[in-house]
Amino acid sequence: MKIAILILAAGSSSRMGTPKQLLPYKESTILGTVVENALGSNTNDVFVLLGSNADTIQKNINKSVEIIINNTFEKGLSSSIVKGIISLLDYDAVLIALGDQPHISFDYYNQMISELKKHPNHSITSQYKNHKGVPALFPKQYFLDLLKLNGDYGAKALLNSDTILTKTIDYSVNLFDIDTPEDYEKLINNTK
Protein backbone atom coordinates (compact mmCIF):
# COMPACT_ATOMS: atom_id res chain seq x y z
CA MET A 1 0.00 0.00 0.00
CA LYS A 2 1.48 3.34 -1.10
CA ILE A 3 0.82 5.98 1.57
CA ALA A 4 1.73 9.67 1.69
CA ILE A 5 1.62 12.10 4.58
CA LEU A 6 0.29 15.53 3.65
CA ILE A 7 1.27 18.16 6.22
CA LEU A 8 -0.95 21.23 5.97
CA ALA A 9 1.04 24.39 6.72
CA ALA A 10 -0.43 26.98 4.33
CA GLY A 11 -2.13 29.31 6.81
CA SER A 12 -1.15 32.90 7.45
CA SER A 13 -0.88 32.47 11.26
CA SER A 14 -3.07 35.56 11.71
CA ARG A 15 -3.78 34.81 15.38
CA MET A 16 -0.08 34.30 16.06
CA GLY A 17 1.05 37.47 14.30
CA THR A 18 4.12 35.73 12.82
CA PRO A 19 4.60 32.55 10.76
CA LYS A 20 4.08 29.94 13.49
CA GLN A 21 5.62 27.27 11.25
CA LEU A 22 9.05 28.82 11.91
CA LEU A 23 8.76 29.40 15.66
CA PRO A 24 11.60 27.67 17.54
CA TYR A 25 10.74 24.35 19.17
CA LYS A 26 13.30 22.04 20.78
CA GLU A 27 16.27 21.88 18.36
CA SER A 28 14.12 22.83 15.36
CA THR A 29 10.90 24.71 14.59
CA ILE A 30 7.26 23.75 15.08
CA LEU A 31 6.92 22.68 11.43
CA GLY A 32 10.40 21.16 11.40
CA THR A 33 9.43 18.91 14.31
CA VAL A 34 6.23 17.81 12.57
CA VAL A 35 8.20 17.05 9.40
CA GLU A 36 10.83 14.99 11.26
CA ASN A 37 8.10 12.99 13.02
CA ALA A 38 6.43 12.31 9.67
CA LEU A 39 9.72 11.27 8.07
CA GLY A 40 10.18 8.73 10.87
CA SER A 41 6.93 6.99 10.00
CA ASN A 42 6.25 3.98 7.77
CA THR A 43 4.86 6.07 4.92
CA ASN A 44 6.32 6.20 1.42
CA ASP A 45 6.55 9.97 1.03
CA VAL A 46 6.05 13.17 3.00
CA PHE A 47 4.64 16.34 1.45
CA VAL A 48 4.33 19.79 3.02
CA LEU A 49 1.62 22.04 1.64
CA LEU A 50 2.50 25.73 1.89
CA GLY A 51 0.68 28.93 1.02
CA SER A 52 1.28 32.09 3.04
CA ASN A 53 5.00 32.91 3.41
CA ALA A 54 5.82 29.86 1.26
CA ASP A 55 9.23 31.12 0.07
CA THR A 56 10.47 31.89 3.58
CA ILE A 57 9.14 28.67 5.10
CA GLN A 58 10.37 26.46 2.25
CA LYS A 59 13.99 27.54 2.88
CA ASN A 60 13.72 26.09 6.39
CA ILE A 61 12.25 22.67 5.54
CA ASN A 62 14.07 19.33 5.39
CA LYS A 63 15.03 18.80 1.75
CA SER A 64 13.83 15.19 1.74
CA VAL A 65 10.18 16.25 1.71
CA GLU A 66 8.30 17.48 -1.32
CA ILE A 67 6.59 20.86 -1.35
CA ILE A 68 3.12 21.58 -2.73
CA ILE A 69 2.10 25.24 -3.04
CA ASN A 70 -1.51 26.34 -2.59
CA ASN A 71 -1.85 29.77 -4.18
CA THR A 72 -5.50 29.96 -3.08
CA PHE A 73 -4.89 29.28 0.62
CA GLU A 74 -7.00 32.35 1.53
CA LYS A 75 -10.09 30.34 0.51
CA GLY A 76 -9.68 28.24 3.63
CA LEU A 77 -8.31 24.96 4.89
CA SER A 78 -10.35 22.90 2.47
CA SER A 79 -8.60 24.52 -0.51
CA SER A 80 -5.31 23.15 0.85
CA ILE A 81 -6.76 19.66 1.26
CA VAL A 82 -8.14 19.74 -2.29
CA LYS A 83 -4.81 20.96 -3.71
CA GLY A 84 -2.96 18.25 -1.79
CA ILE A 85 -5.25 15.39 -2.80
CA ILE A 86 -5.13 16.45 -6.47
CA SER A 87 -1.34 16.20 -6.23
CA LEU A 88 -1.45 12.77 -4.55
CA LEU A 89 -3.99 10.84 -6.61
CA ASP A 90 -1.43 8.11 -7.35
CA TYR A 91 -1.32 7.05 -3.70
CA ASP A 92 -3.49 4.36 -2.10
CA ALA A 93 -4.02 6.49 1.01
CA VAL A 94 -3.15 9.95 2.32
CA LEU A 95 -2.57 10.80 5.96
CA ILE A 96 -3.54 14.43 6.52
CA ALA A 97 -1.61 16.07 9.36
CA LEU A 98 -1.34 19.64 10.61
CA GLY A 99 1.90 21.58 10.63
CA ASP A 100 1.19 22.97 14.10
CA GLN A 101 0.85 19.73 16.10
CA PRO A 102 4.45 18.96 17.13
CA HIS A 103 3.52 16.47 19.87
CA ILE A 104 2.32 13.84 17.38
CA SER A 105 5.03 11.23 16.99
CA PHE A 106 5.89 8.85 14.19
CA ASP A 107 4.53 6.06 16.44
CA TYR A 108 1.09 7.65 16.24
CA TYR A 109 1.24 7.81 12.44
CA ASN A 110 2.41 4.18 12.34
CA GLN A 111 -0.51 3.12 14.56
CA MET A 112 -2.89 4.80 12.09
CA ILE A 113 -1.27 2.91 9.21
CA SER A 114 -1.59 -0.39 11.10
CA GLU A 115 -5.28 0.29 11.71
CA LEU A 116 -5.85 1.08 8.03
CA LYS A 117 -4.38 -2.28 7.09
CA LYS A 118 -6.90 -3.96 9.44
CA HIS A 119 -9.80 -1.74 8.29
CA PRO A 120 -9.02 -0.80 4.65
CA ASN A 121 -12.50 0.65 3.98
CA HIS A 122 -12.35 3.11 6.88
CA SER A 123 -10.77 6.48 7.41
CA ILE A 124 -8.59 6.23 10.51
CA THR A 125 -9.16 9.33 12.62
CA SER A 126 -8.00 11.07 15.77
CA GLN A 127 -10.47 11.44 18.63
CA TYR A 128 -10.81 14.86 20.21
CA LYS A 129 -13.03 15.58 23.21
CA ASN A 130 -16.22 16.16 21.19
CA HIS A 131 -15.37 15.22 17.62
CA LYS A 132 -13.16 13.26 15.25
CA GLY A 133 -10.41 15.11 13.41
CA VAL A 134 -6.95 15.11 11.93
CA PRO A 135 -4.47 13.60 11.80
CA ALA A 136 -6.64 11.30 9.74
CA LEU A 137 -5.72 8.63 7.22
CA PHE A 138 -7.94 8.46 4.15
CA PRO A 139 -7.95 5.47 1.79
CA LYS A 140 -8.26 6.30 -1.90
CA GLN A 141 -12.00 5.51 -1.97
CA TYR A 142 -12.59 8.76 0.00
CA PHE A 143 -10.45 11.06 -2.17
CA LEU A 144 -13.53 12.22 -4.10
CA ASP A 145 -15.23 13.20 -0.84
CA LEU A 146 -12.15 15.22 0.12
CA LEU A 147 -12.12 16.93 -3.28
CA LYS A 148 -15.68 18.19 -2.62
CA LEU A 149 -14.68 20.07 0.55
CA ASN A 150 -14.96 23.86 0.60
CA GLY A 151 -14.59 26.68 3.10
CA ASP A 152 -12.39 26.82 6.18
CA TYR A 153 -13.62 23.64 7.86
CA GLY A 154 -11.12 21.12 6.57
CA ALA A 155 -11.95 17.45 6.91
CA LYS A 156 -13.69 17.67 10.30
CA ALA A 157 -17.20 17.90 8.85
CA LEU A 158 -16.55 14.89 6.62
CA LEU A 159 -15.06 12.83 9.46
CA ASN A 160 -18.07 13.56 11.70
CA SER A 161 -20.71 12.81 9.07
CA ASP A 162 -22.29 9.55 7.96
CA THR A 163 -20.74 9.96 4.51
CA ILE A 164 -17.68 7.82 5.20
CA LEU A 165 -16.75 4.94 7.49
CA THR A 166 -14.39 5.99 10.25
CA LYS A 167 -12.43 4.28 12.99
CA THR A 168 -10.62 6.14 15.75
CA ILE A 169 -7.44 4.67 17.12
CA ASP A 170 -7.02 3.81 20.77
CA TYR A 171 -3.80 5.69 21.39
CA SER A 172 -3.04 8.38 23.90
CA VAL A 173 -1.60 11.43 22.15
CA ASN A 174 -1.50 15.16 22.79
CA LEU A 175 -3.46 16.65 19.87
CA PHE A 176 -2.72 20.20 21.05
CA ASP A 177 -2.20 22.62 18.15
CA ILE A 178 -0.51 26.01 18.22
CA ASP A 179 -2.67 28.95 17.13
CA THR A 180 -1.95 31.85 19.49
CA PRO A 181 1.00 33.30 21.41
CA GLU A 182 -0.55 31.77 24.56
CA ASP A 183 -0.57 28.32 22.90
CA TYR A 184 3.08 28.73 21.96
CA GLU A 185 3.97 29.76 25.51
CA LYS A 186 2.25 26.60 26.83
CA LEU A 187 4.16 24.49 24.31
CA ILE A 188 7.53 25.98 25.29
CA ASN A 189 6.86 25.81 29.04
CA ASN A 190 5.85 22.13 28.80
CA THR A 191 9.03 21.11 26.96
CA LYS A 192 11.64 22.53 29.32
C-alpha positions in Angstrom: 0.0 0.0 0.0 1.5 3.3 -1.1 0.8 6.0 1.6 1.7 9.7 1.7 1.6 12.1 4.6 0.3 15.5 3.6 1.3 18.2 6.2 -1.0 21.2 6.0 1.0 24.4 6.7 -0.4 27.0 4.3 -2.1 29.3 6.8 -1.1 32.9 7.5 -0.9 32.5 11.3 -3.1 35.6 11.7 -3.8 34.8 15.4 -0.1 34.3 16.1 1.1 37.5 14.3 4.1 35.7 12.8 4.6 32.5 10.8 4.1 29.9 13.5 5.6 27.3 11.3 9.0 28.8 11.9 8.8 29.4 15.7 11.6 27.7 17.5 10.7 24.4 19.2 13.3 22.0 20.8 16.3 21.9 18.4 14.1 22.8 15.4 10.9 24.7 14.6 7.3 23.7 15.1 6.9 22.7 11.4 10.4 21.2 11.4 9.4 18.9 14.3 6.2 17.8 12.6 8.2 17.1 9.4 10.8 15.0 11.3 8.1 13.0 13.0 6.4 12.3 9.7 9.7 11.3 8.1 10.2 8.7 10.9 6.9 7.0 10.0 6.3 4.0 7.8 4.9 6.1 4.9 6.3 6.2 1.4 6.6 10.0 1.0 6.1 13.2 3.0 4.6 16.3 1.4 4.3 19.8 3.0 1.6 22.0 1.6 2.5 25.7 1.9 0.7 28.9 1.0 1.3 32.1 3.0 5.0 32.9 3.4 5.8 29.9 1.3 9.2 31.1 0.1 10.5 31.9 3.6 9.1 28.7 5.1 10.4 26.5 2.3 14.0 27.5 2.9 13.7 26.1 6.4 12.2 22.7 5.5 14.1 19.3 5.4 15.0 18.8 1.7 13.8 15.2 1.7 10.2 16.3 1.7 8.3 17.5 -1.3 6.6 20.9 -1.3 3.1 21.6 -2.7 2.1 25.2 -3.0 -1.5 26.3 -2.6 -1.8 29.8 -4.2 -5.5 30.0 -3.1 -4.9 29.3 0.6 -7.0 32.3 1.5 -10.1 30.3 0.5 -9.7 28.2 3.6 -8.3 25.0 4.9 -10.4 22.9 2.5 -8.6 24.5 -0.5 -5.3 23.1 0.9 -6.8 19.7 1.3 -8.1 19.7 -2.3 -4.8 21.0 -3.7 -3.0 18.3 -1.8 -5.3 15.4 -2.8 -5.1 16.4 -6.5 -1.3 16.2 -6.2 -1.4 12.8 -4.5 -4.0 10.8 -6.6 -1.4 8.1 -7.4 -1.3 7.1 -3.7 -3.5 4.4 -2.1 -4.0 6.5 1.0 -3.2 9.9 2.3 -2.6 10.8 6.0 -3.5 14.4 6.5 -1.6 16.1 9.4 -1.3 19.6 10.6 1.9 21.6 10.6 1.2 23.0 14.1 0.9 19.7 16.1 4.5 19.0 17.1 3.5 16.5 19.9 2.3 13.8 17.4 5.0 11.2 17.0 5.9 8.8 14.2 4.5 6.1 16.4 1.1 7.6 16.2 1.2 7.8 12.4 2.4 4.2 12.3 -0.5 3.1 14.6 -2.9 4.8 12.1 -1.3 2.9 9.2 -1.6 -0.4 11.1 -5.3 0.3 11.7 -5.9 1.1 8.0 -4.4 -2.3 7.1 -6.9 -4.0 9.4 -9.8 -1.7 8.3 -9.0 -0.8 4.7 -12.5 0.6 4.0 -12.3 3.1 6.9 -10.8 6.5 7.4 -8.6 6.2 10.5 -9.2 9.3 12.6 -8.0 11.1 15.8 -10.5 11.4 18.6 -10.8 14.9 20.2 -13.0 15.6 23.2 -16.2 16.2 21.2 -15.4 15.2 17.6 -13.2 13.3 15.2 -10.4 15.1 13.4 -6.9 15.1 11.9 -4.5 13.6 11.8 -6.6 11.3 9.7 -5.7 8.6 7.2 -7.9 8.5 4.2 -8.0 5.5 1.8 -8.3 6.3 -1.9 -12.0 5.5 -2.0 -12.6 8.8 0.0 -10.5 11.1 -2.2 -13.5 12.2 -4.1 -15.2 13.2 -0.8 -12.1 15.2 0.1 -12.1 16.9 -3.3 -15.7 18.2 -2.6 -14.7 20.1 0.5 -15.0 23.9 0.6 -14.6 26.7 3.1 -12.4 26.8 6.2 -13.6 23.6 7.9 -11.1 21.1 6.6 -11.9 17.5 6.9 -13.7 17.7 10.3 -17.2 17.9 8.9 -16.6 14.9 6.6 -15.1 12.8 9.5 -18.1 13.6 11.7 -20.7 12.8 9.1 -22.3 9.5 8.0 -20.7 10.0 4.5 -17.7 7.8 5.2 -16.8 4.9 7.5 -14.4 6.0 10.2 -12.4 4.3 13.0 -10.6 6.1 15.8 -7.4 4.7 17.1 -7.0 3.8 20.8 -3.8 5.7 21.4 -3.0 8.4 23.9 -1.6 11.4 22.2 -1.5 15.2 22.8 -3.5 16.7 19.9 -2.7 20.2 21.0 -2.2 22.6 18.1 -0.5 26.0 18.2 -2.7 28.9 17.1 -2.0 31.9 19.5 1.0 33.3 21.4 -0.6 31.8 24.6 -0.6 28.3 22.9 3.1 28.7 22.0 4.0 29.8 25.5 2.2 26.6 26.8 4.2 24.5 24.3 7.5 26.0 25.3 6.9 25.8 29.0 5.9 22.1 28.8 9.0 21.1 27.0 11.6 22.5 29.3 
